[in-house]
């Protein structure tokens, strides 16, 4: 018996089944690309159905809207790395628009209430942020970079909406050899006013992931003192520190002074407090957070240089409701060579509780195969 046979319980053959209109209480569903089709799997039963009217390629990018009703689709175009934006209505099983909203697109995000589509385009050496209003089809340019040239191009990416859609956050990237100087722009949607946050001295290779409070009033952000130690590879062992930022003004409050420790499981509690884990679990009220006293500089330990790490990818995808998982198993045997499988079931790496199995290409991490659980 080959070494991988223990986890394979038989491939469930996919048929083109109608995807019934989903209500807000739809069952847990996982979406992935199988060849040129998108397959939606019921995580409880293993029933698989192809979404109609979609022909997908490995260069196309798909992402769920926050409400799980739509797919934001960036379709490959004749220009490398630039896409054409359209939206697929999963409930109606059809494209929302007959023609793409825009092309030359780098990134796009739908607001939580699906009122607006924010998207970033690349034209020549500059990037621009646009807002499409669904009610009237109006398109407005919200932001444009300046100062780019043929060698050092500017761009916009990683768009993020606050929970109540009052703010848009996105990365502004100033081109540089080997990487880019990245800042975070936070824009108030109604007033169009914005400010910039820069990690480290210039934000070289910086990335920003705001964790918003439920009321949009604050967000938490990990900022590193150093993002790279090389112009060729994004290598550092600075773990960063946690900051509390007032959304309206950009006023910053530093919560931790431990660049050798990584803050994880950062979240907002139902009572409005902040929680995160380092060596210990920490909970802070807003008042406590904004009154933290900076420790003496000599007490802050600076990390030592780090060797370049190997690239790693997550192979386990927990469903929004606890208990269900999708996970990828890669195995090699002398008899049958290598194989990669997507499994869906109650517990990762538990064959007896697997309800669905499908083969994946070995390069699934790079070819937009895994789309994920429906919100």
C-alpha positions as CSV (number, residue, x, y, z in Angstrom):
1,X,0.0,0.0,0.0
2,X,1.4,3.4,-0.9
3,X,2.2,5.9,1.8
4,X,-0.5,8.3,0.8
5,X,-3.4,5.9,0.6
6,X,-4.4,6.5,4.2
7,X,-6.0,9.9,3.5
8,X,-7.7,9.2,0.2
9,X,-11.2,8.0,0.7
10,X,-12.2,8.3,-3.0
11,X,-12.6,11.2,-5.3
12,X,-16.1,12.6,-5.3
13,X,-17.0,13.2,-8.9
14,X,-18.2,16.7,-9.7
15,X,-21.4,17.2,-11.7
16,X,-22.7,20.5,-13.0
17,X,-25.5,20.9,-10.5
18,X,-27.6,24.0,-10.1
19,X,-26.5,26.2,-7.2
20,X,-29.7,27.1,-5.5
21,X,-30.2,30.7,-4.4
22,X,-28.6,31.2,-1.0
23,X,-30.2,32.8,1.9
24,X,-28.3,34.6,4.7
25,X,-28.3,31.2,6.5
26,X,-26.6,29.3,3.7
27,X,-24.7,26.1,4.7
28,X,-20.9,26.3,5.0
29,X,-19.5,26.4,1.5
30,X,-15.9,26.2,0.2
31,X,-14.9,27.5,-3.2
32,X,-11.9,26.4,-5.3
33,X,-10.9,26.3,-9.0
34,X,-10.9,23.0,-10.7
35,X,-9.4,23.4,-14.2
36,X,-11.4,26.1,-15.9
37,X,-14.4,25.8,-13.5
38,X,-15.2,27.1,-10.1
39,X,-16.5,24.5,-7.7
40,X,-18.6,25.2,-4.6
41,X,-18.6,22.5,-2.0
42,X,-21.1,22.0,0.9
43,X,-18.8,21.5,3.9
44,X,-21.4,19.4,5.7
45,X,-22.4,17.0,3.0
46,X,-19.6,17.2,0.4
47,X,-22.0,18.0,-2.4
48,X,-20.1,19.8,-5.1
49,X,-21.6,22.1,-7.8
50,X,-19.9,24.2,-10.5
51,X,-20.8,27.9,-10.7
52,X,-22.3,28.4,-14.2
53,X,-21.2,31.1,-16.8
54,X,-17.6,31.2,-15.5
55,X,-14.6,30.1,-17.4
56,X,-11.6,30.6,-15.1
57,X,-7.9,30.6,-15.8
58,X,-4.9,30.3,-13.5
59,X,-4.3,34.1,-14.0
60,X,-7.8,35.1,-12.8
61,X,-8.3,36.1,-9.2
62,X,-11.5,35.5,-7.2
63,X,-12.4,36.8,-3.7
64,X,-15.6,36.7,-1.7
65,X,-17.5,39.9,-0.9
66,X,-17.9,40.5,2.8
67,X,-21.6,39.4,2.7
68,X,-20.9,36.2,0.7
69,X,-23.3,37.2,-2.0
70,X,-20.7,38.1,-4.7
71,X,-17.3,37.2,-6.1
72,X,-15.0,40.0,-6.9
73,X,-13.3,38.8,-10.1
74,X,-10.1,40.1,-11.6
75,X,-9.8,38.6,-15.0
76,X,-6.6,38.2,-16.9
77,X,-5.9,40.7,-19.7
78,X,-3.3,41.3,-22.4
79,X,-1.3,43.4,-20.0
80,X,0.8,41.2,-17.5
81,X,-0.2,41.7,-13.8
82,X,-3.1,43.9,-14.7
83,X,-6.7,42.7,-14.7
84,X,-10.2,43.6,-15.7
85,X,-12.7,43.9,-12.9
86,X,-16.2,42.3,-12.9
87,X,-18.5,41.0,-10.2
88,X,-20.3,37.6,-10.1
89,X,-23.6,37.3,-8.3
90,X,-23.5,33.9,-6.6
91,X,-27.1,33.9,-5.6
92,X,-28.4,34.7,-9.1
93,X,-25.6,32.7,-10.8
94,X,-24.7,35.4,-13.3
95,X,-22.3,38.2,-13.9
96,X,-23.4,41.5,-12.4
97,X,-22.2,43.4,-15.5
98,X,-22.1,42.5,-19.1
99,X,-18.7,44.2,-19.5
100,X,-15.9,44.7,-17.0
101,X,-16.2,47.8,-14.8
102,X,-12.6,48.7,-15.5
103,X,-9.3,47.2,-16.8
104,X,-5.7,47.9,-15.8
105,X,-6.8,46.9,-12.3
106,X,-4.4,45.8,-9.5
107,X,-6.8,45.3,-6.6
108,X,-10.5,45.7,-5.8
109,X,-12.8,45.4,-2.8
110,X,-16.6,45.7,-2.4
111,X,-17.9,47.6,0.6
112,X,-19.7,45.5,3.3
113,X,-23.1,46.7,2.1
114,X,-22.2,46.2,-1.6
115,X,-23.0,49.9,-2.3
116,X,-19.5,50.7,-3.5
117,X,-16.7,49.0,-5.4
118,X,-13.2,50.5,-4.7
119,X,-10.5,49.5,-7.1
120,X,-6.9,50.5,-7.9
121,X,-5.6,50.9,-11.5
122,X,-2.1,51.3,-13.0
123,X,-1.6,53.8,-15.8
124,X,1.9,54.4,-17.1
125,X,4.0,55.1,-14.0
126,X,1.2,56.1,-11.6
127,X,-1.5,54.3,-9.6
128,X,-5.0,55.6,-9.0
129,X,-7.9,54.6,-6.6
130,X,-11.4,54.7,-8.0
131,X,-14.9,54.4,-6.5
132,X,-17.8,52.9,-8.4
133,X,-21.2,53.7,-7.0
134,X,-23.6,50.8,-7.8
135,X,-26.8,52.8,-7.5
136,X,-26.0,55.1,-10.4
137,X,-22.9,53.7,-12.1
138,X,-20.9,56.8,-11.3
139,X,-17.1,56.4,-11.2
140,X,-15.0,58.8,-9.2
141,X,-11.2,59.0,-8.8
142,X,-10.4,59.2,-5.1
143,X,-6.6,59.3,-5.2
144,X,-3.7,59.3,-7.6
145,X,0.0,59.0,-7.0
146,X,2.6,61.3,-8.4
147,X,6.3,61.3,-9.1
148,X,6.7,57.9,-10.7
149,X,8.9,57.2,-13.8
150,X,9.8,54.4,-16.1
151,X,12.2,52.9,-13.6
152,X,10.6,53.8,-10.2
153,X,6.9,53.2,-10.7
154,X,4.2,54.1,-8.2
155,X,1.2,51.9,-7.4
156,X,-1.8,51.4,-5.1
157,X,-2.9,48.1,-3.6
158,X,-4.2,46.1,-0.6
159,X,-7.6,48.0,-0.4
160,X,-9.5,47.6,2.9
161,X,-12.9,48.8,4.1
162,X,-13.7,49.6,7.7
163,X,-16.6,47.5,9.1
164,X,-19.2,50.2,8.6
165,X,-17.7,51.5,5.3
166,X,-16.8,54.9,6.7
167,X,-13.1,54.5,5.8
168,X,-11.0,53.2,3.0
169,X,-7.4,52.1,3.8
170,X,-4.9,51.2,1.0
171,X,-1.2,51.0,0.5
172,X,0.6,53.7,-1.5
173,X,3.7,52.2,-3.0
174,X,6.7,54.3,-4.2
175,X,8.8,52.2,-6.5
176,X,12.4,51.3,-5.6
177,X,15.0,48.9,-6.8
178,X,14.2,45.5,-5.4
179,X,11.0,46.6,-3.6
180,X,9.0,49.7,-2.8
181,X,8.5,52.3,-0.1
182,X,5.0,51.6,1.2
183,X,2.8,53.8,3.3
184,X,-0.8,53.3,4.5
185,X,-3.4,55.8,3.4
186,X,-6.6,56.1,5.4
187,X,-9.4,58.0,3.8
188,X,-12.7,59.1,5.3
189,X,-15.2,58.2,2.5
190,X,-17.7,61.1,3.1
191,X,-15.2,63.9,3.4
192,X,-12.5,62.4,1.2
193,X,-9.9,63.6,3.7
194,X,-7.0,61.3,4.3
195,X,-3.7,60.9,6.1
196,X,-0.7,58.6,5.8
197,X,1.1,56.2,8.2
198,X,4.6,55.0,7.5
199,X,6.2,52.0,9.2
200,X,9.9,52.3,10.1
201,X,11.9,55.2,8.5
202,X,10.7,54.9,4.9
203,X,8.4,51.9,4.9
204,X,10.7,49.9,2.7
205,X,8.9,46.6,2.0
206,X,6.3,47.5,4.7
207,X,2.9,45.9,4.7
208,X,-0.1,47.1,6.7
209,X,-3.1,45.2,8.0
210,X,-5.6,47.3,10.0
211,X,-7.7,45.6,12.6
212,X,-10.8,47.8,12.9
213,X,-13.0,48.3,15.9
214,X,-16.6,47.4,15.2
215,X,-17.7,51.0,15.4
216,X,-14.9,52.3,12.9
217,X,-13.6,54.7,15.6
218,X,-10.2,52.9,16.0
219,X,-7.9,50.4,14.4
220,X,-5.0,48.3,15.6
221,X,-1.9,48.0,13.5
222,X,1.4,46.2,13.8
223,X,4.3,48.4,12.7
224,X,7.9,47.2,12.5
225,X,11.1,49.1,13.2
226,X,12.7,47.3,10.3
227,X,11.1,45.5,7.4
228,X,14.2,44.2,5.5
229,X,17.8,43.6,6.0
230,X,18.5,43.1,2.3
231,X,17.5,44.8,-0.9
232,X,17.0,41.5,-2.5
233,X,14.9,39.5,0.1
234,X,12.3,40.8,2.6
235,X,14.3,39.4,5.6
236,X,14.1,40.5,9.2
237,X,13.3,39.1,12.6
238,X,11.9,42.4,13.9
239,X,8.4,41.2,15.0
240,X,7.0,44.7,15.2
241,X,4.9,46.4,17.9
242,X,1.2,47.0,18.3
243,X,-0.3,50.5,17.8
244,X,-3.7,51.9,18.5
245,X,-4.8,54.5,16.0
246,X,-7.7,56.9,16.1
247,X,-9.4,56.5,12.7
248,X,-10.5,60.1,12.2
249,X,-7.2,61.8,13.0
250,X,-4.5,59.1,12.6
251,X,-3.3,59.8,16.2
252,X,-1.1,56.9,17.3
253,X,-0.7,55.2,20.7
254,X,2.1,52.6,21.0
255,X,0.9,49.7,23.1
256,X,4.0,47.4,23.1
257,X,7.7,47.9,23.1
258,X,8.9,44.3,22.4
259,X,10.2,44.0,18.8
260,X,11.6,40.6,19.6
261,X,8.1,39.2,20.5
262,X,5.3,38.8,18.0
263,X,1.8,40.1,18.9
264,X,-0.7,37.5,17.8
265,X,-4.5,36.8,18.0
266,X,-5.0,40.6,18.0
267,X,-8.7,41.4,18.3
268,X,-11.5,43.6,19.7
269,X,-13.6,42.1,22.5
270,X,-17.4,42.6,22.7
271,X,-17.0,45.1,25.5
272,X,-14.7,47.3,23.3
273,X,-11.5,46.3,24.9
274,X,-8.3,45.2,23.1
275,X,-6.8,41.8,23.4
276,X,-3.6,40.2,22.1
277,X,-1.1,37.5,22.9
278,X,2.6,37.6,23.2
279,X,4.2,35.5,25.9
280,X,1.2,36.3,28.0
281,X,-2.4,37.2,27.1
282,X,-3.1,40.9,27.5
283,X,-6.4,42.8,27.6
284,X,-6.6,46.7,27.6
285,X,-9.4,49.1,27.8
286,X,-9.2,52.1,25.4
287,X,-8.3,54.4,28.4
288,X,-5.5,52.1,29.5
289,X,-4.2,51.8,26.0
290,X,-3.9,55.5,25.4
291,X,-2.1,56.1,28.7
292,X,0.7,53.5,28.4
293,X,4.0,55.0,29.5
294,X,7.0,54.5,27.1
295,X,9.7,52.4,28.8
296,X,13.4,53.5,28.9
297,X,15.1,53.1,25.5
298,X,17.8,50.8,26.9
299,X,15.1,48.3,28.1
300,X,13.9,47.7,24.5
301,X,15.7,44.6,23.2
302,X,16.7,44.9,19.5
303,X,16.5,41.6,17.5
304,X,19.6,40.0,16.0
305,X,19.8,39.6,12.1
306,X,17.9,36.7,10.6
307,X,18.8,34.3,7.8
308,X,16.3,34.3,4.8
309,X,13.4,31.9,5.7
310,X,11.9,29.3,3.3
311,X,8.6,30.2,1.8
312,X,5.7,28.7,3.7
313,X,2.0,28.4,2.9
314,X,-1.0,27.7,5.1
315,X,-2.6,24.4,4.3
316,X,-5.5,24.5,6.7
317,X,-8.6,26.7,6.2
318,X,-11.0,26.7,9.1
319,X,-14.6,27.5,8.3
320,X,-16.3,30.6,9.7
321,X,-18.3,28.3,12.0
322,X,-16.2,26.1,14.3
323,X,-15.6,22.4,13.6
324,X,-15.3,22.4,9.8
325,X,-12.0,22.6,7.9
326,X,-10.6,22.5,4.4
327,X,-7.0,21.3,4.2
328,X,-4.4,20.4,1.6
329,X,-2.2,17.3,1.8
330,X,0.9,16.9,-0.4
331,X,2.4,13.5,-0.5
332,X,5.1,11.5,-2.4
333,X,5.5,7.8,-2.9
334,X,7.9,5.8,-4.9
335,X,5.1,3.9,-6.6
336,X,2.8,6.8,-7.7
337,X,5.0,9.9,-7.4
338,X,3.7,13.1,-5.9
339,X,0.2,14.2,-5.4
340,X,-1.7,17.1,-3.9
341,X,-5.3,16.9,-2.6
342,X,-7.9,19.2,-1.1
343,X,-9.9,17.7,1.7
344,X,-13.0,19.0,3.5
345,X,-14.3,17.6,6.8
346,X,-14.7,17.9,10.5
347,X,-11.1,17.8,11.5
348,X,-7.8,18.4,9.6
349,X,-5.9,15.2,8.6
350,X,-8.8,13.0,9.8
351,X,-9.7,10.7,6.9
352,X,-12.7,9.1,8.6
353,X,-14.3,12.6,9.0
354,X,-13.6,13.7,5.4
355,X,-16.7,14.5,3.3
356,X,-14.9,15.7,0.1
357,X,-11.6,15.1,-1.7
358,X,-10.3,16.5,-4.9
359,X,-6.9,16.6,-6.7
360,X,-5.1,19.9,-6.9
361,X,-2.1,20.9,-9.1
362,X,1.2,21.0,-7.2
363,X,1.5,24.8,-7.9
364,X,-1.9,25.5,-6.4
365,X,-0.4,28.3,-4.2
366,X,0.6,30.3,-7.2
367,X,-2.3,29.6,-9.6
368,X,-5.3,31.0,-7.7
369,X,-6.8,27.6,-7.0
370,X,-8.0,28.1,-3.3
371,X,-10.6,30.8,-3.0
372,X,-11.9,29.8,0.5
373,X,-15.0,29.6,2.6
374,X,-18.0,31.7,1.8
375,X,-18.6,34.4,4.5
